[in-house]
């Protein structure tokens, strides 16, 4: 009996060994059978289309809420109340023909841009020299006016060159030195009055003097 059991065990061991031993024709799978990263063998994947800016804009506009056709904006609080009296006064134009008040004082009239007293300021032709002989002293004369404290006098030759200036006198006549004049020349003098502040009161007045041959 023991021998039979031993034979059965041996047969079982032999059968198990035969089953675990690979045949020569059987081969294990190699790495060549595995999938590779070759781009040529990759299956193309469809990419999702990116929406353009026009499509996004149109979509955004369609999503904007719209106001009902009867919507009217209103202002909260007391600011929506309108004062009718203010509108009435604002709509009325001002009166352009309003007369000035009689209390407004007008400045005194001025003759030709001068002070009123200047109407009496002029050259004294009777006392002034018009022609004179060389070596003599010609005279310039003018009338006095109210408010004048002094008079400013200048002398020029026929070319317009000032040969005597900065003469301030209180009188209304002035006698020139004979050495200032040359033969066959014409000269001109001018004068204007000054007030107590030293301001010019009138336009200049003047005349011409000619040296005789």
C-alpha angles and dihedrals in degrees: 000000000000092000092055091052091051092051092051091051092050092051090051092051092050093049091050092050092050092051093053096048112092121228122243093244094054114092130186118240112265131210090263089073092055119093114267134206094247107143090215091062096043116110109239114245118213111240120221113247114249112231114242126235091256091055092049092048093050090048092050092050091051090053095052113108114245126215121238115258091247095055113131120181115236132193118232122226131017094318091086090064111096123209107226092196092060092050091050093051092045093051093054111088119229118257106259092188096062112141119235120249116271089227091072109106119219121220117250115272117268122209114223092336093305133108116275092251091062091079087080095047112101144126116285098228094183093057098036123089116240100174129014141168122256111267095031128104117248122208131223118203137178140168124267125239134200116268096023114131096178143350130237115220133190135179125206135178126236091272091059095251112145109233098171128028145147093057109155115182135163094212126082096232134060131187116211124219113255092228091070094071134073133199120284096005135133120218135190131205130196134191139181133180127249127208128222091279092053093251121143110253104187141016116273120275124197150149143211131257123195128199111228121225 
